[in-house]
Amino acid sequence: MFLKINDEWALSSDEHSWIINKWKPSEDKWVQKAWLSTFQNAVTSLARRRIRLSGATTLAEAIKDAEAIKTELTAALDVNIEVENEE
């Protein structure tokens, strides 16, 4: 699976993990940056990584960036996954 979040970030998966990918224009390819065991951990890790890299210099800017990142992730991953127990 490959889920593009924006032109810079994406989430993908293999049979073992979820992967955070970053677009590397100089190589014209997606580069794997982190491997996580669950989808929720991958989304949380990506959000936290993007907040840390946001370049904010004040708390107000950091909060604004965090809200923008949350909104973008929510829009990009607008899915409702429900697993039912089939017994």
Secondary structure, DSSP 8 states (H G I E B T S, - for coil): -EEE-SSSEEEEE-SS-EEEEEEETTTTEEEEEEEESSHHHHHHHHHHHHHHTS---SHHHHHHHHHHHHHHHHHHT----------
